[in-house]
């Protein structure tokens, strides 16, 4: 049986259930508690699809808008994507074409995408099945109604996207572009991306960023200047171990100059 390794990303606004969908698929678990994903999280699961054994590298990308550098870096190398909607929030459907699909296609144009209408177990839908069907048709794709809570259609959706990545139609190889620094969120986006780039591997860097951001009290939805400034101190402590004192100090000063633009 041929063995493949494929990277997929889950995209959509914060709170649509991306992390819960991954936990249901990979661990068969569900947690009612919502914690915003800082940066990215990567999970892995091996499946058998159409006579292939595929190891899926599943990237959970933060759903807050305004972190384009981190998101663009996450998109590189992607060979498939889920676009996730919270059926109880119409705004999460509108965001897909306004933000998530255009941002993804800047870096990974033409990769297969599958649409998920999540939280189907709830009653107060603001998004209808016809809305999802029409959107999927516009992109030559398919949709699934899913529930991370009950597990309904979750495995079927992941296997369908895996199937659409055989063979890979495209790979996200675009470069991370420049973006003007106008807000504290823009500065934090730059800091996370810059730390990951200097660390050498985004997947390995993100747990460090999350730990230090939590330590600094950074609210990913509405970061304060002071909390991000504190994060710079903590990241400098980490970088001294593998960059040395001088290099770590220079990196902190560079990032501080970026942060000061929004002071």
N, C-alpha and C positions, 0 to 999 in steps of 0.2 A: 504494500500500500504506500503510495507516494506521501511524503511528509512535507507539510508546508508550515510556515510561520507568517501570520498576517496581523497587521495592526489595524484596529478599528477605534473610532472615537465616538463618544456620546455627547451630543450638543443640545443645548436648549437653555432656557432661562433657569435661574436659581429656583429650587423647590419643585421642579417638575417630576423629580423622582429618579434621576439618572443613577445616583449612588445606590438607591434601593433596588433598581432593576438589575444592576450588576451584582449586588449581594444575593438577590434571588437566584440569578442564573449561575453564579459561581459557587455560592455557599448554601443555596436553598434556605436563606434566612431573610427575615424582614424585621425592621426596627421602626417604630412610629416616630422616634425622635429625629428631628431635622437638624443637621449641622452643615453649614455651608462649606463646600470643598474649597480649600485654599490651594491655588496652583493646579496641580493634576495629581491623580492617583492612578496607578496601573495595576490591573489584576490579570490573571492568566488562567486559561482553561483550554484543555485539548478536547476536540470533538471529532467525530467521523462524519464526513459529508461527501456524498457522491464518489466513493472509493478513495477519498483523500483523508489523511489524518492531519488536522489543522490545529496548530497551537495558536489560539487567539490571544493577542496582547490587547487588552481592553482599557482604553484611556478614558478616564472620567475627568472631563475638563470643567473648570470652574464656570458657573453660569452667569456671573455678573458681567454686564457689559462694561467696557472701558479698560479691559486688560488684554488689549490686542496682541502685545508682544508675547505674552505668556501663551495666549491661545494660538497665535500663528506658529510659535515654536512647537506646540503640541500637535499641530496639524501635519508637520513635515513627516513624510514616510507613511502617512495614513493611506490605507487601501480600501476603506469603507467607512461609512458614518451612519449613525442613527440620528434623526432629528426628532427630538422628544417634546411632546405637547402635554400639558396638564389639561385634561378635558374640562376641568372646572374653572379654568381661567382663559378667556378668549385672547387676552394679550399675549399668551405664550405661543399661540398659533401665529399671530401677526408678526411676532419677533423672528420667526424662521426665515421669512423672505426679506424682512427688513434688515436683519443683522446676521444670523447664523449661516445661512447658505452663502451669501456674498462673501463673508469673511473666510469660510472654508475654501471656497473656490478660488480665492486669491492665491492660496498656497497649494491646494490639491484639486485642480480643476478636473471635472469629469469623473471623479471616483463615484462608485455606486453609493446611493443613499437609500435608506428605508425610514419611513415615518412611523412613529409610535404615538398613539393617543393613550396616555397613561392615566391611572386612577379610575379605570372603568367600573370599579366596585362602588364608587360614590354615585349619588343620585343627582347632584346639582350641576349637571353638565352645561357649559356655555359653548362648547364646540360639538358640532354634530358629525356623525359618521360621513355625511356627504361632503363636509368641509375637508376632511382628511382625504377622502377619495379624490376630490377635485385637485387638491394640492399635489398628491402623489402622481396623478395623471399628468400634470404639467411637467413633471420631471422624469417621466417614463419609469415610475417606480411603483411600489406597493406600500400599503399601510397595515398596521396591526393595532387593534384595541387591546391594551395590556393592563394588568394589575400586578404591581410588584408585591402587593399585600397578599393576594391569593395565589399568585404565580401564573394566572391565566395568560396564555399565549406568549409568555416571556421566552421560554426555550425555543418555541417555533420561530419567533422573530430573530433571535440570535443565529439560529441555523440558516435562516433565509439570507441574512446579510453575509454570512460565511460563504454560502453557496454563490452569491453574486460576486465574491472576490476570487472565484476560480474560473479562468485565470484572472489575475489582476488587470483591470481595465486601465488603471492609471495609478500613479504614486505621487504623493504630495512631496514635491522636491523644491518648491518655491522658497525664496529667501524671506526672512523676516524683515518687513519694511520699517521705515522710519515713521514716527508719530510725534507730533508736537506735544510738549509737556505743558498742560494747562491747569491740571487739578492734582490734588494729593493722590487720587487714584491712579492718574497717569504716572506719577513719580513712583508709586509702589509697583505698578506694572513693570516699569523699567528696572527697578531694583531687583525684583524677583527674577526677571529674565537675565539680567546681567550677572547675578550670583550664579544662576544655573549654568550659564555659558562658561564662566570662569571655573566652576566646579568640574565641568567636563561632561556631565551626563545629566540631563534634565530629570530623568526618572529617579536617579540616586539623590539629586539635589532637593527635590520637593519635600521629602520627609523632614529634612533639616529646616527648610524654609517654614514649613507648617509649625514645627516645634518652637522655633524662635519667634514666629509671629504670635503664637498663642502666649508665649512668655511675655512678649511686649504688649499684649492686649490689643492687637490690631483687629479691627472689625473690617472684614473684607468687603462688606456692603458699603460702609461709610468710614473709611480709615481717617484717623485724625493725624495732623502733622506731628504731634508729640509722640504718638505711638509708633509711627514710621521712623521717626528719629531714633527712638529707643531700639527699634529693630536693627538699624544700622550698627549700633554698638554691639548687639548680640551676634550679628553676622560677621563683624570684624573679629570677634573672639574666635569664632569657628574657623575663619580663613587663616588666622595666624598659624594654625596647626598644619596646614598644607601649602600655604603660600609664603609664610614667614612674616615677621612684624612689619617690615617696610612695605612689602607688596599689599598686605592687608590694609595698612593705613592709607595707602594711595587709592585703593579701591573704595574704601569708605569715603574718602575726600571727594572722589569723583561722583559717587552717588549722592553725597551731601550737597554738592553743587546743583545737582538735578532737583533735589527736594527743595532747596532754597528758592528755586524759581517760582514756587507756588506758596511761599511764606506770606 
